[in-house]
Amino acid sequence: MKKSHVYFMTNKNNTVIYIGVTANLLKRVYEHKTKKYKSAFTSKYNCDKLVYFEEYSDITQAITREKQLKAGNRKKRKV
């Protein structure tokens, strides 16, 4: 079974965090670094540095974890 990843990207000043999920981590990080999607969040905020990742045995687990991480961040911002 193909591995999937949840990953964190940031900018050079470490002021922005992006959390994403992918089935191909190397390809996805390359797409962020080369700004393949010009209007994407990571392009706008220059998030081109991989700072953390977790590996999962399937994409469903990775998506569940991504949702947990993003929900936790929203709660912190509201406090």
Secondary structure, 3 states (H helix, E strand, C coil): CCCEEEEEEECCCCCCEEEEEECCHHHHHHHHHCCCCCCCHHHHCCCCEEEEEEEECCHHHHHHHHHHHHHHHHHHHHC
